Every structure is written in C-alpha cells, then in structure tokens.
Amino acid sequence: MVIDDTGEILAQCRYNFHGEQSGSLWRTALFELIAQIPFALRNVLGAISINGTSGTVLLSDAAGDPLSAPLLYNDSRASREAETLARRAPPDHVAATPTSGLAKLMWLSQQPGFDSAASLMHQSDWLSFLLHGKMGISDYHNALKSGGDPEALDYPEWIKALPFATLLPRIVEPGAIIAPLSGRIAHHFALPRDCVVRAGTTDSIAAFLAAGATQPGEAVTSLGSTLALKLLSKQRVESAQHGIYSHRFGQLWLTGGASNSGGTVLRSFFDDARLQSLSRRIDTQQPSGLDYYPLLQPGERFPVNDPAYPPRLTPRPYDDACFLHGLLEGIARIETHGYRLLQELGATPLKSVRSAGGGAHNPAFNAIRARILGVPLQNAHHSEAAYGSALLARDGSRLLYFGHDRSI
C-alpha cells in the first residue's frame, strides 16, 4: 500500500500465496508487489516499512540466505525448549513459550547445519534486509517474542548467557531508519536512491495503527487468518500461562494475544462466496446452540496457552448455515474471553473495539460479535494492516507516541 503525506491511498497491490511458505516465496512476493506499484509512484517513494507475522522466523547464513524453511507463528514444535527456557526466565515471560522466536531458535540450534547460521531474523526483518542489505536488525515489536526488552532495546542477561544468543538481532524502535535502499534494489525497481527502509512491526500492530485507535481502553481485533486482540492500556499485562503479552506503544502498552482460531478455520470449510451466501441466512440475534472451539488441529495460544488444546467442531448440523453460525459464535466467544481476561489481569477496561482484517467485512459476524462482546463495535479507519505499515513508513517512530493523526 502506498500513501501520500495526507494519508490518502495512492496504490494497493496484492500477491496471493500458493504453496508452502519459504524464503524464496517471500522474496518473490515482495519483489512482485514492488513491481506492481505504478512507475510514477515508485519514482518518488520516500520510505518503506514492512509488517510480518509475530513469531515467524528463519535462520540465515552470513550472506543472508535462508538455511531452513521458516518456522511460522503457530509452530509449537519447541515445547521442550520452552520448558527449558521457563526454568531460566522470570515468571510469565513471553519468550518461554513454544511458539516464541527464542524457543524456536533453541530448537534450530539442535538441527543439522546450525554451525553455518549467522542470524535469526523475523519475517519482516528478513524482507527488509533484502531491500537494504543490513543483517540482524529487528524492531522491538517483533523482537518481543524472541526475548527482547522493549524498554531497554536489548536482551536480558539470562538470554545473553545462552550459547546461541549472538544470533539474535539488534533491536531498534519500530519506524527507525535502518538504511537507504541498496543501489542494486533502487536501480532494478526504479526507486529513488534516497528512499529509506524503516524498521517494521508485526501484522497485528500494523492493523492496530491502521484502525485508528489512540485512547486507553480502545481495542482492535484483527480478524485475519488468526484472531489477534490488542487493547491499548496504561498498564502492562503479562501472563505466559494465558498467552498474554504487552507490546510497548510509545508511553502506553498494547496488551493482548493471538488465538489460532480465525479465518483459516472458516476457509477450510467454505470459500469466500459460500461464506457470504451462508452468512446472509444467519439470524445473528439468536444463539446457535452449538459450543464450538474452532481450531484446525490441537494447539492454542490465547486465551488458553496449551499446545495440545483440542478443537471442538462437533456435532455438525446438516445445514451449513447453522454450522457457520456456530463457528462464528465460537470465534466471537474466544474474542470475548480474551478481552475479559485482559481486564481481570489489570489492563485498562475495554471501551470499544475496532475491527480489522478480512473478517471485518462480514456483517453477520460483526452482529454476532457485538451481541457477545457487549461493547460498541466501531469501523476501523482502515482495515488493511498494510496501511499501518505505510503510516509507519511516513511518520517513523513518532507514530507510536502521537497516534496516526498528525494533528495530535
């Protein structure tokens, strides 16, 4: 997404992924997206910032080339490593969980070929590296799950003592200028030589920035492939037991978590056209009578943090509209449980929820959520996380302190 100084959208580009996630697929997607930007806009582009899924990492060698397939945000193979880290870490540390970047790095350290590793990079770190050529730099939002301290912009001593800690990226503020584009990239894509690459953020925080929430008690639910909750709070809340962690957001905190439930579950049963047609048949003011916990496979991160947590998808009614009704209610109950739990643990009370992501465009889903949540639902200013990244590229780190409105 490309915006101007006023925030007006000048261009939107998309790339539809097919096949297994890999570094080469990410590279292809990034370069094709840049190539889709109209030449007249590419020629005057001032800054680029990239968001990626939190906790998605890959190992690279000294040249920045991937040494292995990426480990995605919901990959929980590092359960034993997380237990080891939990014995070293302070209580409720977000890095001592199976899906954390640090636990994944510990798991990777035991795999063949690790001796050639030079850097652990999060998804947005590596994609940014392809543009500016400087390895091992991350923002404090992505680095949080890898053990980074967002206030000190460093790692605590118990992490520095780990034998593989030298592979962790240096931490900067989201929106900080890392470097101009490399000459090769600028020449190939006809981009200005002085176009800078700024440190990025996670997908859910980019969606929060795009949505326009600026006051404590305002929240954003990202209804994408997964369900991500972010509540702007005066208090920092941490609970590894529940998969809750807090991102620094200027002088406030974005507290929340991400469930494995969400759009991926829905799309495993219905395509977009079928989802729309079935949604129109749902009576959103009546309960479905079904008690689903929509997951595709065992394992949940928030509001229950349990790698073996079982899906509940039965009984399945004969009528697909009834089945979808139950699925949507199940996701809405997870969302409601999540926000209630945040407040029970000390976060600023919930005042309103903005919706972002593809699920935000489903009126039936929103009506069900409003009924179950019991607080006002507001339209996000923009529902695409890419818009938040564009704001971060435009305004840099000050966006986190003053909100997206430049008049503040």
Buried (B, 14 or more C-beta within 10 A) or exposed (E): BBBEEEBEBBEBBEBEEEEEBBBEBBBEBBBEBBEEBEEEEBEEBEBBBBBBBBBBBBBBBEEBEBBBEBBBBBBBEBBEBBEBBBEBBEEBBBBBBBBBBBBBBBBBBEEEEBEEBBBBBBBBBBBBBBBBBBBBBBBBBBBBBBBBBBEEBBBBEBBEEBEBBEBBBBBBBBBBBBBBBBEEBBEEBEBBEEBBBBBBBBBBBBBBBBBBBBEBBBBBBBBBBBBBBBBBBEBBBBBBEBBBBBBBBBEBBBBBBBBBBBBBBBBEBBEEEBBBEBBEEBEBEEEBEBEBBBBBEEBBBBBBBBBEBEBEBEEBBEEBBBBBBBBBBBBBBBBBBBBBBBBEBBBBEBBBBBBBBBBBEBEBBBBBBBBBBEBEBBEBBBBBBBBBBBBBBBBBBEBBEEBBEBEE
